[in-house]
Amino acid sequence: MRTIEEIADYILIEHLTIREASKIYGIPKSTLHNRLQRYMAFCDDDTRLQLEKNFYNNSKKKHKRGGMSFKNKYTGKHKKEILKKYK
């Protein structure tokens, strides 16, 4: 099991979301988020600011990723699969 410091560093290096990091490390999203929030209270200011910036940027982009997923589902990539399903 990795320490939360190692996970936080990996998130910053790879610019991961909480969801991506939780899949990689096999930790539930809520648990990872809670541990990171507690870690941020005690880590140095530079690391804390970088993590906050990463979380802010990911939350800003979340609605765009969801929109693209919806678009791909109903046009493009999955359209043929959906049409086959209802034939």
Summary of the structure (lengths in Angstrom):
residues: 87
radius of gyration: 17.1
end to end distance: 47.7
largest distance: 58.3
contacts: 198
relative contact order: 0.10
helix: 84%
strand: 0%
